[in-house]
Amino acid sequence: MKRIMLSLMSIATVVLLATSATGAWFSDQEEIKGNSFTAGKLDLVLGENSTLPFLVSNVVPNDKGNGTVMLTNVAGSIPGKLSIKLTKTIDEENDMIEPETASYPRPDGTSGGTTGDYAGNGGELDLFLQFAPFVDVNKDGTFNTGDIQLAYNGQSTLYPGYRSGDLYYSGLNSYLAAWNNIMTLNGGESVNIVVPWQFPTESTDSNYSQNIAMTDSLGFDMTFTLDQVH
C-alpha cells in the first residue's frame, strides 16, 4: 500500500511540474492602435466676382478691355500644378453687307492672289482681335514682377514677358494651345487670370481691311486644370 501511495505521489509531482513548465516562457505584448488613412483634398474653384466670360457686343476698332477670374486651391492640403487651355468655339460670318464685299478681299494663302470675302470662309474677326492673357500672381491687376504671361503657342514666360517685350498681343489663333504646369498652387492659395484684349485701328497686313470683320462673331472657352504635384 505504501508503494502504491508513493507511486501516486510521484505521478502527481510530474503532472504539477509539467503544468508549471507550460506557463514558464517569458512573453511581452505591445499594441499599435488607431491606424487610419484619409485622402487629401485638391479642389480648384473659380472666384464668384469674375468678369469672365466675356459678353461683348458691337465691337469696333480701337475698343479694348480685359476680363479677370480668380482661381483658388480651396482644399488646403495638396499642392497642384496649374494648366490652362484655350479652345475656339465660335467663328461666324453672320451677315454680308456692302462695306465688307467692297473691301480688300482675304488672301487665299496659295498663289498670293485674293478671293472675295464670303460666308463660306467663316468670320474674319479672328484676324483683328488680339489677346494677351497672363497669370496675375500678386493679384494687383497689372502685369509686373512675378507674373506669368501665357504667350504664343503654349509658351509661358515670366515678366517682362514674351521676347522680353512686356505684354505680347496676338490673334486668338496663336493662343489655341495648352499651357501646362504653369505654376504650383498650394492649398488655400489663389491667383488671378487676366485676359486683356484689343481691336487695333490698323491692320498688321495690307491685304486686310477691318471692314471684312463687320457683323462677325468670335468665341472661345478656357479650361483650367489643377494636377497633384508628384
C-alpha positions as CSV (number, residue, x, y, z in Angstrom):
1,M,0.0,0.0,0.0
2,K,2.8,2.3,0.9
3,R,4.4,1.6,-2.5
4,I,1.1,2.5,-4.3
5,M,0.9,5.8,-2.4
6,L,4.5,6.7,-3.3
7,S,3.7,5.9,-7.0
8,L,0.6,8.1,-6.9
9,M,2.6,11.0,-5.3
10,S,5.3,10.6,-8.0
11,I,2.7,10.9,-10.7
12,A,1.1,13.9,-9.1
13,T,4.5,15.6,-8.8
14,V,5.3,15.0,-12.5
15,V,1.9,16.5,-13.5
16,L,2.5,19.5,-11.3
17,L,5.9,20.1,-12.8
18,A,4.6,19.7,-16.3
19,T,1.8,22.2,-15.6
20,S,4.2,24.7,-14.1
21,A,6.6,24.3,-17.1
22,T,3.8,25.2,-19.6
23,G,3.4,28.7,-18.3
24,A,7.1,29.5,-17.6
25,W,8.1,31.0,-21.0
26,F,8.8,34.8,-21.0
27,S,6.5,36.9,-23.1
28,D,5.6,40.5,-23.8
29,Q,2.8,42.2,-25.8
30,E,2.5,45.7,-27.3
31,E,-0.2,47.3,-29.5
32,I,-0.4,50.0,-32.2
33,K,-3.9,51.2,-32.2
34,G,-5.9,53.7,-34.3
35,N,-4.4,53.1,-37.8
36,S,-6.2,55.3,-40.3
37,F,-5.9,56.7,-43.8
38,T,-7.6,59.8,-45.1
39,A,-7.3,61.0,-48.7
40,G,-6.0,64.6,-49.3
41,K,-8.1,67.3,-50.9
42,L,-7.4,69.2,-54.1
43,D,-10.2,71.5,-55.3
44,L,-9.8,74.2,-57.9
45,V,-12.6,76.9,-57.6
46,L,-13.4,79.9,-59.8
47,G,-14.0,83.1,-57.9
48,E,-17.5,84.5,-57.7
49,N,-16.6,88.1,-58.6
50,S,-15.3,87.1,-62.0
51,T,-15.6,89.4,-65.1
52,L,-15.2,86.3,-67.3
53,P,-16.7,85.0,-69.5
54,F,-16.7,87.9,-71.9
55,L,-20.0,89.1,-73.2
56,V,-19.0,91.9,-75.5
57,S,-21.2,93.1,-78.4
58,N,-20.8,95.9,-81.0
59,V,-17.0,95.7,-81.0
60,V,-15.3,98.2,-83.3
61,P,-11.7,99.2,-84.0
62,N,-10.0,101.0,-81.1
63,D,-12.0,99.0,-78.5
64,K,-10.1,97.3,-75.7
65,G,-10.7,95.8,-72.3
66,N,-9.9,92.8,-70.1
67,G,-11.5,90.0,-68.1
68,T,-10.4,88.5,-64.8
69,V,-11.1,85.4,-62.9
70,M,-9.7,84.2,-59.6
71,L,-8.5,80.6,-59.3
72,T,-8.2,79.1,-55.7
73,N,-7.0,75.7,-54.5
74,V,-9.5,75.8,-51.7
75,A,-9.0,72.3,-50.2
76,G,-5.8,73.3,-48.4
77,S,-3.9,70.0,-48.1
78,I,-2.4,69.2,-51.5
79,P,-0.4,71.5,-53.9
80,G,-1.3,71.3,-57.6
81,K,0.2,72.3,-60.9
82,L,-2.0,74.7,-62.9
83,S,-2.6,74.2,-66.6
84,I,-4.8,76.3,-68.9
85,K,-6.2,75.6,-72.4
86,L,-8.0,77.8,-74.9
87,T,-10.4,76.3,-77.5
88,K,-12.2,78.3,-80.2
89,T,-15.9,77.7,-80.1
90,I,-17.4,80.4,-82.4
91,D,-16.1,81.8,-85.8
92,E,-19.1,83.1,-87.7
93,E,-19.7,85.4,-90.6
94,N,-23.3,86.1,-89.6
95,D,-24.1,88.6,-92.4
96,M,-22.6,90.0,-95.6
97,I,-23.1,93.8,-96.1
98,E,-21.8,96.1,-98.8
99,P,-18.8,97.5,-96.9
100,E,-17.5,94.0,-96.5
101,T,-17.8,92.9,-100.1
102,A,-16.3,96.2,-101.3
103,S,-13.2,96.0,-99.0
104,Y,-9.9,94.3,-99.6
105,P,-10.5,90.5,-100.0
106,R,-9.0,87.9,-97.8
107,P,-5.8,86.2,-99.2
108,D,-6.3,82.7,-100.4
109,G,-3.0,81.6,-98.9
110,T,-1.6,79.8,-102.1
111,S,-0.6,82.0,-105.0
112,G,-0.6,85.3,-103.3
113,G,-3.8,86.3,-105.1
114,T,-7.1,87.0,-103.3
115,T,-10.6,85.8,-103.1
116,G,-13.7,87.7,-102.1
117,D,-15.0,87.7,-98.6
118,Y,-17.9,85.4,-98.4
119,A,-19.8,83.4,-95.7
120,G,-18.1,80.1,-96.6
121,N,-14.8,81.4,-95.1
122,G,-16.2,81.8,-91.7
123,G,-15.8,85.0,-89.8
124,E,-12.8,87.4,-90.0
125,L,-13.0,88.9,-86.5
126,D,-10.2,86.5,-85.5
127,L,-7.9,88.3,-87.9
128,F,-8.1,91.6,-85.9
129,L,-9.0,90.9,-82.2
130,Q,-5.8,90.5,-80.2
131,F,-5.3,89.0,-76.7
132,A,-2.5,89.0,-74.1
133,P,-3.5,86.6,-71.2
134,F,-1.4,86.4,-68.1
135,V,-1.3,84.9,-64.6
136,D,-1.6,87.8,-62.1
137,V,0.3,86.2,-59.2
138,N,0.1,89.1,-56.9
139,K,-3.5,90.0,-58.0
140,D,-2.9,93.7,-58.4
141,G,-4.4,93.9,-61.9
142,T,-1.3,94.8,-63.7
143,F,1.5,92.7,-65.5
144,N,4.6,93.1,-63.3
145,T,7.3,91.3,-61.5
146,G,6.5,87.7,-60.7
147,D,3.5,87.5,-63.1
148,I,3.5,84.9,-65.9
149,Q,2.4,85.6,-69.5
150,L,0.6,83.0,-71.5
151,A,2.4,83.7,-74.7
152,Y,2.3,82.4,-78.3
153,N,1.8,78.7,-78.9
154,G,1.7,77.5,-75.3
155,Q,4.8,79.3,-74.1
156,S,4.6,80.7,-70.5
157,T,7.1,83.4,-69.6
158,L,7.8,85.5,-66.5
159,Y,7.6,89.2,-66.6
160,P,8.7,91.2,-68.6
161,G,7.0,88.8,-71.0
162,Y,7.4,87.1,-74.3
163,R,10.6,88.1,-76.0
164,S,11.2,90.5,-73.1
165,G,8.8,92.9,-74.6
166,D,6.2,93.3,-71.8
167,L,2.7,92.0,-72.7
168,Y,2.6,90.5,-76.2
169,Y,-0.7,90.8,-78.0
170,S,-1.6,88.3,-80.7
171,G,-4.6,86.9,-82.5
172,L,-6.7,84.2,-80.9
173,N,-5.4,81.5,-83.3
174,S,-2.0,82.0,-81.7
175,Y,-3.5,81.0,-78.3
176,L,-5.3,77.9,-79.3
177,A,-2.9,75.9,-77.2
178,A,-2.3,74.4,-73.8
179,W,-0.1,76.0,-71.2
180,N,1.0,73.0,-69.0
181,N,2.3,73.1,-65.4
182,I,2.4,76.9,-65.4
183,M,2.9,77.2,-61.6
184,T,2.1,75.5,-58.3
185,L,-0.9,76.4,-56.3
186,N,-0.5,75.4,-52.7
187,G,-3.5,74.6,-50.5
188,G,-5.5,77.8,-49.9
189,E,-3.5,79.8,-52.4
190,S,-5.1,81.8,-55.3
191,V,-4.1,83.7,-58.4
192,N,-6.0,85.8,-60.9
193,I,-6.1,85.0,-64.6
194,V,-6.3,88.3,-66.6
195,V,-7.2,88.4,-70.3
196,P,-6.6,91.8,-71.9
197,W,-7.9,92.3,-75.5
198,Q,-7.8,95.0,-78.1
199,F,-9.1,95.7,-81.6
200,P,-6.3,97.7,-83.3
201,T,-7.3,100.6,-85.6
202,E,-4.8,99.5,-88.2
203,S,-4.4,96.1,-89.7
204,T,-1.0,94.4,-89.5
205,D,-1.4,93.2,-93.1
206,S,-2.2,95.5,-96.0
207,N,-4.3,92.7,-97.6
208,Y,-6.8,93.0,-94.8
209,S,-9.4,95.7,-94.1
210,Q,-11.2,95.9,-90.8
211,N,-14.4,96.2,-92.8
212,I,-14.4,92.5,-93.5
213,A,-15.0,91.8,-89.8
214,M,-18.3,93.6,-89.7
215,T,-21.1,91.6,-88.1
216,D,-18.7,88.7,-87.4
217,S,-18.5,86.8,-84.1
218,L,-15.8,85.1,-82.3
219,G,-15.8,82.9,-79.1
220,F,-13.6,80.7,-77.1
221,D,-13.6,78.5,-73.9
222,M,-10.9,78.5,-71.2
223,T,-10.2,75.2,-69.3
224,F,-8.3,75.3,-66.0
225,T,-6.8,72.1,-64.6
226,L,-5.1,71.5,-61.3
227,D,-3.0,68.3,-61.1
228,Q,-1.5,66.9,-57.9
229,V,2.2,67.6,-57.6
230,H,4.1,64.3,-57.6
